[in-house]
């Protein structure tokens, strides 16, 4: 009964949370939001008055603030970035995975992009610029460079120690990739296999050498279809010289599917595809997107009616 009651628990109402902010009951505020997933926390921002958004975000626990920021729509992200100090922006950007940072940059105006780049570390700035140079809609634009790389001559104990050392900065540690000194992809090994073998077992003896991969210039929709076909959690991405340069995770593949479905629906509804969500698109923008198709349909209908007459 206790477990069922816990599962049936509702999230705190936005009105109550705003009341806690007004009362400056910040400890209770953070306690109530401690177990709320980041995607659900992001939904609160659609319900609250605009003058509460900055304070609400600044009061979020630091370990989940970046995750919540990623889940927001572009318009809200833009609003919050403009309200951040350079120090606050630097903290948020440093906690983001690089592929999420690139996704945000691609949707922002030039002045905001400059602030984000400036807030990034020198190392991350170089990687971000490299990711932005890949062709539009290619696998390179949705990959992340934060993955676990192992050597074939490592044993299981050394591999686990390395994973423990670097795990905090990696997007996924379940699938690890084996490369040579020049970063050529040799194989992969999962965390499950590492735990099943003895500590002195060599990685070269337990890795899978037949690896399905994507190329940086490959269309991202084709890569997403591979996820659907093979049921991957992550997929390695190599350059034209077969060097491992990044990975694509399943959440990125889902985002690609969602974009493609959105475009297909818009085409079926005779609307020119847009990067902005429908509910956040201004009526005049919707009019401009739809009117060319409506004019074309009107002309074709005129010819059809003439033929039928």
C-alpha positions in Angstrom: 0.0 0.0 0.0 2.9 2.3 0.8 4.5 1.7 -2.6 1.2 2.2 -4.5 0.5 5.4 -2.6 4.0 6.7 -3.5 3.4 5.8 -7.2 0.1 7.7 -7.1 1.7 10.8 -5.7 1.0 14.0 -7.6 3.5 16.7 -8.3 3.1 20.0 -6.4 0.8 22.6 -8.0 2.4 25.6 -9.6 0.3 28.0 -7.5 1.7 26.4 -4.3 5.2 26.6 -5.6 4.9 30.3 -6.5 3.4 30.9 -3.1 6.6 29.3 -1.5 8.7 31.6 -3.6 6.8 34.6 -2.4 7.2 33.4 1.2 10.9 32.8 0.6 10.5 29.1 1.7 13.3 28.0 -0.5 14.3 24.9 1.4 10.7 23.5 1.1 10.6 24.6 -2.5 13.7 22.6 -3.4 12.6 19.6 -1.3 9.3 19.4 -3.2 11.0 19.5 -6.6 13.7 17.1 -5.7 12.0 14.0 -7.2 10.3 15.7 -10.2 11.9 14.7 -13.5 13.5 17.4 -15.6 10.9 17.2 -18.5 8.1 17.7 -16.0 9.9 20.6 -14.3 10.2 22.3 -17.7 6.4 22.2 -18.1 6.0 24.4 -15.0 7.5 27.3 -17.0 4.6 27.2 -19.5 2.1 27.7 -16.6 3.7 30.4 -14.6 3.6 34.2 -15.1 6.7 35.6 -16.9 7.9 37.6 -13.9 8.4 34.3 -11.9 10.5 32.4 -14.5 13.9 33.8 -13.6 13.5 33.2 -9.8 11.9 29.8 -10.3 14.9 28.6 -12.5 17.5 30.1 -10.1 16.0 28.2 -7.2 16.1 24.8 -9.0 18.6 22.3 -7.5 22.0 22.9 -9.3 22.3 19.3 -10.3 19.2 19.3 -12.4 19.0 22.9 -13.6 20.9 22.2 -16.9 18.7 19.1 -17.6 15.6 21.3 -17.2 17.1 24.0 -19.4 17.6 21.4 -22.3 13.9 20.4 -22.1 12.6 24.0 -22.6 11.5 25.4 -25.9 13.8 27.7 -27.8 11.8 30.9 -27.0 12.0 30.2 -23.2 15.7 29.3 -23.4 16.4 32.6 -25.2 14.5 34.5 -22.5 16.4 32.9 -19.7 19.8 33.3 -21.4 19.2 37.0 -21.7 18.4 37.2 -18.0 21.6 35.2 -17.0 24.8 36.9 -15.8 27.9 35.7 -17.6 28.8 33.6 -14.5 25.3 31.9 -14.4 25.5 31.2 -18.1 28.9 29.7 -17.8 27.7 27.3 -15.0 24.7 26.2 -17.2 26.8 25.7 -20.3 29.5 23.7 -18.4 26.9 21.2 -17.2 25.4 20.7 -20.7 26.4 17.8 -23.0 28.1 19.2 -26.1 25.4 17.9 -28.5 22.8 19.7 -26.4 24.9 22.9 -26.5 25.2 22.7 -30.3 21.4 22.1 -30.6 20.7 25.3 -28.6 23.3 27.3 -30.5 21.7 26.4 -33.8 18.4 27.9 -32.7 19.7 31.1 -31.2 20.4 34.5 -32.8 24.0 35.6 -33.3 24.3 37.8 -30.2 23.2 34.9 -28.0 25.5 32.4 -29.8 28.5 34.7 -29.0 27.6 34.7 -25.3 27.2 30.9 -25.2 30.6 30.3 -27.0 32.3 32.8 -24.7 30.8 31.0 -21.7 32.2 27.7 -22.8 35.7 26.4 -21.9 38.5 26.7 -24.5 38.4 22.9 -25.1 34.6 22.8 -25.5 34.7 25.9 -27.7 37.0 24.1 -30.2 34.8 21.0 -30.2 31.6 23.0 -30.6 33.0 24.9 -33.6 34.0 21.5 -35.2 30.5 20.1 -34.7 28.9 23.3 -36.2 31.0 22.8 -39.4 29.3 19.5 -40.4 26.7 19.6 -43.2 23.2 20.4 -42.2 21.1 17.3 -41.3 24.2 15.1 -41.2 25.1 12.6 -38.4 27.9 15.0 -37.4 25.4 17.6 -36.3 23.6 15.4 -33.8 26.5 13.4 -32.3 28.4 14.1 -29.1 32.1 13.7 -28.4 31.5 12.7 -24.8 32.0 8.9 -24.8 34.2 6.3 -23.2 37.1 5.1 -25.2 39.2 2.1 -24.3 42.4 0.4 -25.6 42.4 -3.1 -26.8 45.4 -4.0 -24.6 43.6 -3.0 -21.4 42.3 -5.7 -19.1 38.8 -5.6 -17.4 40.1 -4.1 -14.2 41.9 -1.3 -16.0 38.8 -0.6 -18.1 36.5 -0.4 -15.1 39.0 1.9 -13.3 39.1 4.2 -16.4 35.3 4.3 -16.7 35.0 5.2 -13.0 37.5 8.0 -13.6 35.8 9.6 -16.6 32.2 8.6 -16.2 31.0 11.9 -14.7 31.6 13.8 -18.0 30.3 11.2 -20.4 26.7 11.0 -21.8 26.6 7.2 -21.6 29.0 4.7 -20.1 27.0 1.5 -20.9 28.6 1.1 -24.3 32.4 1.7 -24.5 34.4 1.9 -27.7 37.7 0.3 -28.4 40.2 2.2 -30.6 43.9 2.1 -31.5 46.4 4.9 -30.8 45.1 6.8 -33.9 41.5 6.5 -32.8 40.5 4.0 -35.5 37.5 2.1 -34.3 38.3 -1.5 -33.5 35.2 -2.7 -31.6 33.0 -2.1 -28.7 32.3 -3.6 -25.3 29.3 -3.1 -23.0 29.5 -2.6 -19.2 27.5 -5.8 -18.8 30.3 -7.9 -20.5 32.9 -6.1 -18.4 31.2 -7.3 -15.2 30.8 -10.9 -16.5 34.6 -11.5 -17.1 37.6 -11.9 -14.8 39.6 -8.8 -13.9 42.7 -9.9 -15.9 40.7 -10.6 -19.2 41.9 -8.5 -22.1 39.4 -6.2 -23.8 40.6 -7.5 -27.2 39.3 -10.9 -26.2 35.8 -9.9 -25.2 35.0 -6.9 -27.5 32.7 -7.1 -30.5 34.6 -6.3 -33.6 31.7 -6.3 -36.0 30.5 -2.8 -35.3 27.6 -1.0 -37.0 28.5 2.7 -37.3 27.5 6.0 -38.9 29.7 8.4 -40.9 29.8 12.0 -40.1 28.3 13.1 -43.5 25.6 10.4 -43.4 22.0 11.7 -43.4 20.8 11.8 -39.8 17.4 10.3 -40.7 19.2 7.2 -42.1 21.1 7.0 -38.9 17.9 7.2 -36.8 16.5 4.3 -38.9 19.4 2.2 -37.9 18.5 2.8 -34.3 15.0 1.6 -35.0 16.3 -1.5 -36.9 18.9 -2.7 -34.5 17.6 -1.4 -31.2 20.7 0.5 -30.3 21.3 2.6 -27.2 24.2 4.4 -28.8 26.0 4.3 -32.2 29.6 5.3 -33.0 30.3 7.9 -35.6 33.5 7.8 -37.7 35.1 10.2 -40.2 36.1 9.3 -43.7 39.3 7.7 -42.4 37.4 5.4 -40.0 38.5 7.4 -36.9 36.0 7.5 -34.0 34.9 11.1 -33.6 31.7 10.8 -31.6 28.6 8.9 -30.8 24.9 9.3 -31.3 22.6 8.3 -28.4 19.0 7.0 -28.6 17.5 10.3 -27.3 19.1 12.1 -30.3 17.6 9.5 -32.7 14.2 10.0 -31.1 14.6 13.8 -31.7 15.4 13.2 -35.3 12.3 11.0 -35.7 10.2 13.7 -34.1 11.5 16.3 -36.5 10.8 14.2 -39.5 7.2 13.3 -38.3 6.5 17.0 -37.7 7.7 17.9 -41.2 5.6 15.1 -42.8 2.5 16.3 -40.9 3.1 19.9 -41.9 3.4 18.8 -45.6 0.2 16.8 -45.3 -1.6 19.9 -43.9 -0.2 22.0 -46.7 2.0 24.1 -44.5 5.7 24.9 -45.3 7.8 23.2 -42.6 8.9 25.5 -39.7 11.5 25.2 -37.0 9.2 26.8 -34.5 6.6 24.8 -32.5 3.0 25.3 -33.8 1.6 26.7 -30.6 4.5 29.3 -30.4 4.2 30.4 -34.0 2.6 33.8 -34.7 -0.6 33.8 -36.8 1.0 35.8 -39.5 3.9 33.3 -39.8 1.3 30.5 -40.1 -0.5 32.5 -42.8 2.8 33.0 -44.8 3.6 29.3 -44.5 0.2 28.1 -45.6 -0.8 30.6 -48.3 1.5 29.3 -51.1 0.0 25.8 -50.8 -3.5 27.2 -50.7 -3.0 29.3 -53.8 -1.6 26.2 -55.6 -4.6 24.1 -54.5 -6.9 26.9 -55.6 -5.4 27.0 -59.1 -5.5 23.2 -59.4 -9.1 23.1 -58.2 -10.0 25.7 -60.8 -8.6 23.5 -63.6 -10.3 20.4 -62.1 -13.7 22.1 -62.0 -13.3 23.3 -65.6 -12.5 19.8 -66.8 -15.4 18.3 -64.8 -17.8 21.0 -66.3 
